[in-house]
């Protein structure tokens, strides 16, 4: 399998860690569908580039500037990528620090992200993809 989509995923992660929403949008199809679990309202779905900007505003209301995705593994599933991360951050209002294992699933078309879903539980991402981690070829970050 080609690792092209994994490389694109790495670029999106770099843009996320830089807090650069416009760089993230550059990798997204105008009809992007984004399912967030980390912006405050669990299960919120954002649509399109303006939706991503709204997600970013929502996200920044909840999290301080001290947030980061630390990649642990990537998996190339053709048009999909699966990534395992540790999300580290500090709550904007509470000041509470978190470090939690997370996952995301992305679907790519013609080099652009068309669907993205973040998961608080890695097992849920694997379940949605109908795979087990043992079936996948791990790509180191």
Secondary structure, DSSP 4 states (H G I P E B T S, - for coil): ---HHHHHHHHHHHHHHTT-HHHHHHTEEEEEEEEESSSSSTTEEEEHHHHHHHHHHHHHHHB-S--EEEEEEEEEETTEEEEEEEEEEEBTTT--EEEEEEEEEEEEETTEEEEEEEESSHHHHHHHHT--GGGS-EE--
